[in-house]
C-alpha cells in the first residue's frame, strides 16, 4: 500500500497537537502521537492522516517524512512558516509560530487527534513508548525493528487479506488519478 505523504494535513495535525499541548511538544512524542493517530484511522476507517512511512526503533516510532522536516527544517520553508524548532534539554522541541487553518482536516481527523492527545497528555516519552509498544500488535515483538507497513498494521489488527487488497487497490487508483491530474495541469 503506497499512501502519499500529505504535507498540508500533517502540518495542520501537528499544529492542532501543538495547540492542544500548550504550544510546544518534543519531536519524539509528536511522532508517537502521529503514529497512534494514523494507526487508529487506518484500522478503524481505512485512511491515514500523514501518509508517511513508519520505522520502529528501540527509542520509538519514526515517521520518515516528518523526521526529515524536523531535522532539515531549512529545506522545508512551509514548515518554517508555522513552526520553530529548538533544542531544549537535549531534545528537539517544536513550537508554534502561526496556526495554519485546519481546512485539510476532516471532522474525523479533528476528533481522533483531540482524543489521542487527550489520552496521552500526561504521558512522558518513555510512558507513551511503553504503552504503545504494549498495546499495538505490530509493535509487541521486541526483536523486530524496522519498517512497519500499512499492510502489517492492518493484518495484525485482524483485517482480512481481501480487505487489505481492496484498500491497496483503492489507494493505487487514487494515486494514479492524482498523478494524471498533475500531468494535465
Backbone as numpy.savetxt, mean C-alpha at the origin, in Angstrom:
# Nx Ny Nz CAx CAy CAz Cx Cy Cz
-0.79 -11.58 -11.66 -1.65 -10.42 -11.66 -0.74 -9.19 -11.66
-1.05 -8.29 -12.54 -0.15 -7.16 -12.72 -0.89 -5.84 -12.53
-1.21 -5.52 -11.28 -1.80 -4.21 -11.01 -0.74 -3.14 -11.30
-1.18 -2.00 -11.81 -0.25 -0.90 -12.06 -0.22 0.00 -10.83
0.97 0.51 -10.52 1.11 1.43 -9.40 0.27 2.67 -9.67
-0.56 3.04 -8.70 -1.43 4.20 -8.84 -0.91 5.31 -7.92
-0.10 6.18 -8.51 0.58 7.20 -7.73 -0.40 8.18 -7.06
-1.40 8.62 -7.79 -2.34 9.61 -7.23 -3.11 9.03 -6.05
-3.66 7.82 -6.23 -4.40 7.20 -5.12 -3.48 6.94 -3.93
-2.24 6.55 -4.21 -1.29 6.30 -3.12 -0.98 7.59 -2.38
-0.73 8.67 -3.10 -0.47 9.97 -2.47 -1.66 10.37 -1.59
-2.87 10.22 -2.12 -4.05 10.61 -1.36 -4.25 9.72 -0.14
-3.93 8.42 -0.27 -4.03 7.51 0.88 -2.98 7.87 1.94
-1.76 8.15 1.50 -0.70 8.56 2.43 -1.11 9.84 3.15
-1.66 10.78 2.41 -2.10 12.03 3.01 -3.18 11.81 4.06
-4.14 10.94 3.75 -5.20 10.65 4.71 -4.62 9.96 5.95
-3.72 9.01 5.75 -3.07 8.36 6.90 -2.31 9.37 7.74
-1.61 10.29 7.09 -0.89 11.33 7.81 -1.84 12.22 8.60
-2.92 12.62 7.98 -3.91 13.46 8.66 -4.46 12.75 9.89
-4.82 11.48 9.72 -5.37 10.70 10.83 -4.33 10.41 11.91
-3.04 10.54 11.55 -1.95 10.27 12.50 -1.36 11.55 13.08
-2.03 12.65 12.91 -1.54 13.90 13.49 -0.50 14.62 12.65
-0.37 14.27 11.38 0.53 15.00 10.49 1.89 14.39 10.28
2.20 13.29 10.97 3.49 12.63 10.72 3.39 11.14 11.02
4.23 10.40 10.30 4.26 8.94 10.46 5.62 8.46 9.97
6.17 7.43 10.60 7.45 6.95 10.08 7.20 6.01 8.91
8.20 5.89 8.06 8.01 5.18 6.80 7.73 3.69 6.99
8.29 3.06 8.00 8.04 1.63 8.23 6.57 1.39 8.57
6.03 2.18 9.46 4.63 2.03 9.84 3.73 2.37 8.65
4.09 3.39 7.90 3.32 3.77 6.72 3.21 2.59 5.76
4.33 1.94 5.47 4.30 0.83 4.52 3.49 -0.35 5.04
3.59 -0.62 6.33 2.79 -1.70 6.91 1.30 -1.38 6.80
0.92 -0.13 7.09 -0.49 0.26 6.99 -0.99 0.17 5.54
-0.18 0.62 4.59 -0.57 0.53 3.19 -0.73 -0.93 2.76
0.16 -1.80 3.26 0.04 -3.23 2.94 -1.27 -3.80 3.50
-1.57 -3.47 4.74 -2.79 -3.97 5.37 -4.03 -3.48 4.60
-4.00 -2.22 4.17 -5.11 -1.65 3.40 -5.26 -2.38 2.06
-4.14 -2.53 1.34 -4.19 -3.25 0.06 -4.69 -4.67 0.25
-4.19 -5.34 1.29 -4.57 -6.72 1.58 -6.07 -6.82 1.82
-6.60 -5.94 2.65 -8.03 -5.93 2.97 -8.86 -5.72 1.71
-8.49 -4.73 0.92 -9.23 -4.44 -0.30 -9.15 -5.60 -1.30
-7.99 -6.22 -1.42 -7.81 -7.31 -2.37 -8.63 -8.54 -1.98
-8.52 -8.95 -0.74 -9.19 -10.17 -0.28 -10.71 -10.00 -0.24
-11.17 -8.85 0.20 -12.62 -8.66 0.36 -13.32 -8.11 -0.88
-12.57 -7.37 -1.74 -13.24 -6.67 -2.83 -12.58 -6.87 -4.20
-11.43 -7.53 -4.26 -10.77 -7.78 -5.54 -10.12 -6.57 -6.16
-9.81 -5.56 -5.35 -9.12 -4.35 -5.83 -7.97 -4.05 -4.88
-7.05 -3.23 -5.33 -5.99 -2.72 -4.45 -5.96 -1.21 -4.54
-5.38 -0.59 -3.56 -5.30 0.86 -3.55 -4.03 1.32 -4.27
-2.88 0.76 -3.89 -1.61 1.26 -4.41 -1.23 0.64 -5.75
-1.52 -0.63 -5.94 -1.05 -1.34 -7.13 0.43 -1.66 -7.04
1.02 -1.50 -5.88 2.45 -1.70 -5.67 2.80 -3.18 -5.55
4.09 -3.47 -5.58 4.61 -4.81 -5.33 5.12 -4.85 -3.89
4.98 -6.01 -3.23 5.32 -6.14 -1.82 6.50 -7.09 -1.64
7.42 -6.69 -0.77 8.55 -7.54 -0.40 8.49 -7.75 1.11
8.48 -9.02 1.53 8.51 -9.34 2.96 9.97 -9.43 3.40
10.31 -8.68 4.44 11.65 -8.73 5.03 11.49 -9.03 6.52
12.60 -9.25 7.19 12.55 -9.49 8.64 12.09 -8.24 9.38
12.30 -7.06 8.78 11.95 -5.81 9.44 10.58 -5.27 9.04
9.90 -5.96 8.14 8.59 -5.50 7.73 8.34 -5.66 6.25
7.25 -5.10 5.81 6.85 -5.14 4.41 7.36 -3.88 3.71
7.90 -4.07 2.53 8.33 -2.95 1.70 7.40 -2.88 0.50
6.84 -1.73 0.26 6.12 -1.47 -0.98 7.13 -0.80 -1.91
7.48 -1.47 -2.99 8.61 -1.07 -3.83 8.54 0.35 -4.34
7.44 0.72 -4.96 7.32 2.08 -5.52 7.24 3.14 -4.42
6.54 2.84 -3.35 6.47 3.80 -2.23 7.86 4.00 -1.65
8.59 2.92 -1.45 9.95 3.02 -0.91 10.84 3.87 -1.83
10.74 3.66 -3.14 11.51 4.48 -4.09 11.21 5.96 -3.90
9.94 6.27 -3.74 9.55 7.67 -3.60 9.98 8.26 -2.25
10.00 7.44 -1.23 10.48 7.92 0.08 11.99 8.09 0.08
12.71 7.14 -0.51 14.18 7.19 -0.51 14.75 8.17 -1.51
14.05 8.40 -2.61 14.54 9.29 -3.66 13.49 10.33 -3.99
12.99 10.99 -2.96 11.89 11.93 -3.15 12.25 13.04 -4.13
13.52 13.38 -4.24 13.95 14.42 -5.16 13.67 14.04 -6.62
13.51 12.74 -6.90 13.19 12.29 -8.25 11.69 12.27 -8.53
10.89 12.52 -7.50 9.44 12.45 -7.62 8.83 13.76 -7.13
8.85 14.80 -7.98 8.40 16.12 -7.55 6.97 16.16 -7.03
6.12 15.28 -7.53 4.74 15.27 -7.06 4.69 14.94 -5.56
5.55 14.03 -5.11 5.59 13.68 -3.69 6.14 14.85 -2.87
7.11 15.56 -3.43 7.68 16.72 -2.71 6.68 17.86 -2.60
5.70 17.89 -3.49 4.66 18.90 -3.42 3.83 18.75 -2.15
3.63 17.51 -1.72 2.72 17.24 -0.61 3.41 16.84 0.69
4.61 16.28 0.60 5.22 15.69 1.78 6.64 16.19 2.02
7.02 16.15 3.29 8.37 16.50 3.72 8.96 15.25 4.37
10.15 14.86 3.94 10.80 13.67 4.47 11.96 14.09 5.35
12.00 13.56 6.55 13.09 13.89 7.48 13.53 12.64 8.22
14.77 12.67 8.67 15.27 11.61 9.53 15.07 12.09 10.97
14.38 11.27 11.76 14.15 11.61 13.17 14.34 10.33 13.97
15.20 10.37 14.96 15.49 9.19 15.78 15.89 8.00 14.91
16.75 8.25 13.92 17.24 7.22 13.01 16.15 6.55 12.18
15.01 7.20 12.03 13.94 6.66 11.21 13.49 7.72 10.22
13.17 7.27 9.01 12.58 8.19 8.05 11.18 8.54 8.51
10.92 9.81 8.64 9.59 10.26 9.05 9.02 11.13 7.95
7.75 10.94 7.70 7.06 11.67 6.66 6.13 12.67 7.32
6.16 13.90 6.83 5.30 14.96 7.34 4.45 15.50 6.19
3.29 16.05 6.52 2.41 16.63 5.50 2.78 18.09 5.28
2.90 18.48 4.02 3.01 19.90 3.64 1.61 20.43 3.35
1.05 19.85 2.31 -0.24 20.27 1.79 -1.06 19.00 1.59
-2.31 19.05 1.97 -3.16 17.88 1.77 -3.75 17.91 0.37
-3.48 16.88 -0.44 -4.14 16.82 -1.74 -5.61 16.48 -1.54
-6.43 16.82 -2.52 -7.83 16.41 -2.38 -7.88 14.89 -2.47
-9.02 14.33 -2.11 -9.12 12.87 -2.10 -9.99 12.35 -3.24
-10.03 13.07 -4.33 -10.90 12.73 -5.44 -10.64 11.38 -6.08
-9.43 10.85 -5.95 -9.13 9.55 -6.55 -9.50 8.39 -5.63
-9.83 8.70 -4.39 -10.19 7.65 -3.43 -11.70 7.45 -3.41
-12.11 6.20 -3.39 -13.54 5.89 -3.29 -13.97 5.96 -1.84
-15.26 5.92 -1.61 -15.77 5.87 -0.24 -15.26 4.61 0.47
-15.18 3.51 -0.27 -14.64 2.27 0.30 -13.18 2.46 0.71
-12.38 3.10 -0.14 -10.97 3.38 0.20 -10.90 4.17 1.50
-11.67 5.26 1.58 -11.67 6.10 2.78 -12.04 5.29 4.02
-13.06 4.45 3.87 -13.52 3.64 5.00 -12.43 2.66 5.47
-11.79 1.98 4.52 -10.75 1.01 4.89 -9.53 1.71 5.47
-9.10 2.80 4.87 -7.94 3.55 5.37 -8.20 4.01 6.80
-9.36 4.61 7.03 -9.71 5.11 8.35 -9.78 3.97 9.37
-10.39 2.88 8.98 -10.53 1.72 9.87 -9.17 1.13 10.24
-8.30 0.95 9.26 -6.97 0.38 9.51 -6.14 1.32 10.39
-6.17 2.62 10.07 -5.39 3.56 10.89 -5.90 3.56 12.31
-7.21 3.52 12.49 -7.79 3.52 13.84 -7.38 2.26 14.60
-7.44 1.12 13.92 -7.08 -0.14 14.57 -5.63 -0.17 15.03
-4.74 0.45 14.27 -3.30 0.38 14.57 -2.73 1.70 15.07
-3.57 2.63 15.47 -3.12 3.98 15.85 -2.12 3.98 17.00
-2.26 3.06 17.95 -1.37 3.04 19.11 -0.29 1.98 19.01
-0.18 1.33 17.86 0.83 0.28 17.69 2.20 0.90 17.36
3.22 0.38 18.00 4.58 0.73 17.59 4.91 -0.06 16.33
6.07 0.26 15.72 6.50 -0.49 14.53 6.60 -1.98 14.83
7.20 -2.33 15.96 7.38 -3.75 16.28 6.04 -4.42 16.57
5.10 -3.71 17.20 3.78 -4.28 17.47 3.01 -4.54 16.17
3.04 -3.58 15.27 2.30 -3.74 14.01 2.93 -4.86 13.19
4.26 -4.95 13.21 4.96 -6.02 12.50 4.57 -7.38 13.07
4.61 -7.50 14.36 4.26 -8.77 15.02 2.80 -9.15 14.74
1.90 -8.20 14.88 0.48 -8.48 14.65 0.20 -8.90 13.21
0.78 -8.20 12.25 0.50 -8.54 10.85 1.15 -9.87 10.48
2.36 -10.12 10.97 3.02 -11.38 10.64 2.29 -12.57 11.26
1.54 -12.35 12.34 0.76 -13.41 12.96 -0.62 -13.56 12.32
-1.20 -12.47 11.83 -2.59 -12.47 11.36 -2.75 -12.83 9.89
-1.80 -12.46 9.06 -1.95 -12.66 7.63 -1.29 -13.97 7.22
-2.06 -14.87 6.60 -1.53 -16.19 6.26 -0.26 -16.15 5.41
-0.19 -15.21 4.49 0.97 -15.13 3.59 2.23 -14.64 4.29
2.09 -14.14 5.53 3.24 -13.61 6.27 3.69 -14.53 7.40
2.93 -15.59 7.69 3.20 -16.43 8.86 4.48 -17.25 8.76
4.89 -17.61 7.58 6.08 -18.45 7.40 7.34 -17.66 7.74
7.97 -18.02 8.86 9.18 -17.31 9.33 10.41 -17.58 8.47
10.33 -18.55 7.58 11.49 -18.88 6.75 11.41 -18.23 5.37
10.25 -17.65 5.03 10.08 -17.04 3.71 10.22 -15.53 3.78
11.13 -15.01 2.98 11.28 -13.57 2.80 11.44 -13.33 1.31
10.73 -12.36 0.78 10.80 -12.08 -0.64 9.50 -11.50 -1.15
9.31 -11.63 -2.47 8.14 -11.06 -3.14 6.87 -11.77 -2.70
5.87 -10.99 -2.34 4.54 -11.51 -2.03 3.63 -11.05 -3.17
3.12 -12.01 -3.91 2.27 -11.67 -5.06 0.82 -11.51 -4.63
0.08 -10.83 -5.47 -1.36 -10.68 -5.21 -2.04 -12.05 -5.24
-1.58 -12.92 -6.14 -2.14 -14.27 -6.21 -1.88 -15.04 -4.92
-0.69 -14.89 -4.37 -0.34 -15.56 -3.11 -1.27 -15.09 -1.99
-1.49 -13.80 -1.91 -2.37 -13.25 -0.88 -3.77 -13.84 -1.02
-4.28 -13.83 -2.22 -5.64 -14.32 -2.45 -5.73 -15.82 -2.16
-4.80 -16.58 -2.68 -4.82 -18.03 -2.49 -4.74 -18.42 -1.02
-3.85 -17.77 -0.28 -3.66 -18.11 1.13 -4.80 -17.60 2.00
-5.69 -16.79 1.42 -6.87 -16.33 2.14 -8.12 -17.04 1.65
-7.94 -18.19 0.98 -9.05 -19.05 0.63 -9.79 -18.72 -0.64
-9.24 -17.87 -1.48 -9.90 -17.53 -2.74 -9.49 -18.57 -3.79
-10.47 -19.09 -4.49 -10.22 -20.19 -5.42 -9.35 -19.75 -6.60
-8.68 -20.72 -7.19 -7.83 -20.43 -8.34 -8.66 -19.91 -9.52
-9.91 -20.36 -9.65 -10.78 -19.84 -10.71 -11.07 -18.36 -10.50
-11.36 -17.95 -9.27 -11.62 -16.54 -8.97 -10.36 -15.70 -9.18
-9.22 -16.24 -8.79 -7.95 -15.52 -8.98 -7.69 -15.33 -10.47
-7.94 -16.37 -11.27 -7.74 -16.28 -12.72 -8.68 -15.24 -13.33
-9.93 -15.23 -12.90 -10.89 -14.24 -13.42 -10.42 -12.82 -13.11
-9.96 -12.59 -11.87 -9.49 -11.26 -11.51 -8.22 -10.91 -12.28
-7.33 -11.87 -12.44 -6.10 -11.63 -13.19 -6.43 -11.24 -14.64
-7.37 -11.93 -15.25 -7.78 -11.60 -16.62 -8.39 -10.20 -16.69
-9.20 -9.86 -15.69 -9.83 -8.54 -15.65 -8.78 -7.44 -15.48
-7.81 -7.66 -14.61 -6.73 -6.69 -14.41 -5.94 -6.51 -15.71
-5.65 -7.62 -16.40 -4.92 -7.53 -17.67 -5.73 -6.78 -18.71
-7.02 -7.02 -18.76 -7.90 -6.31 -19.68 -7.85 -4.80 -19.41
-7.97 -4.41 -18.14 -7.91 -2.98 -17.79 -6.55 -2.38 -18.15
-5.48 -3.12 -17.94 -4.15 -2.63 -18.32 -4.05 -2.44 -19.82
-4.59 -3.40 -20.60 -4.55 -3.29 -22.05 -5.35 -2.08 -22.54
-6.53 -1.87 -21.97 -7.36 -0.71 -22.34 -6.63 0.58 -21.98
-6.05 0.63 -20.78 -5.30 1.81 -20.34 -4.13 2.10 -21.28
-3.38 1.07 -21.65 -2.26 1.24 -22.58 -2.74 1.75 -23.93
-3.84 1.19 -24.43 -4.40 1.62 -25.71 -4.81 3.09 -25.67
-5.50 3.47 -24.59 -5.94 4.86 -24.47 -4.76 5.83 -24.39
-3.68 5.41 -23.77 -2.49 6.26 -23.71 -1.88 6.44 -25.10
-1.93 5.39 -25.91 -1.36 5.46 -27.26 -2.15 6.41 -28.16
-3.47 6.41 -28.03 -4.27 7.24 -28.93 -4.39 8.68 -28.47
-3.96 8.97 -27.25 -4.03 10.36 -26.76 -2.70 10.97 -26.70
